[in-house]
Amino acid sequence: MIGKWKQDFLSRAASIFEKSSEAQSEEEINPDLLYAKIGRLELENEFLKKSLKKLG
């Protein structure tokens, strides 16, 4: 079974990786959205740190 999966993967590996690289090139990376997400994650992290300190 694993051998069959390996053969299937190896026969289609190039097409699998080509599709993922095409998907990345189609999407534009917006730095503003990334910075906003980083800010939200930092706030959540600080909140969790404070909550953990309160719990002990």
Summary of the structure (lengths in Angstrom):
residues: 56
radius of gyration: 21.0
end to end distance: 49.8
largest distance: 54.8
contacts: 92
relative contact order: 0.06
helix: 89%
strand: 0%
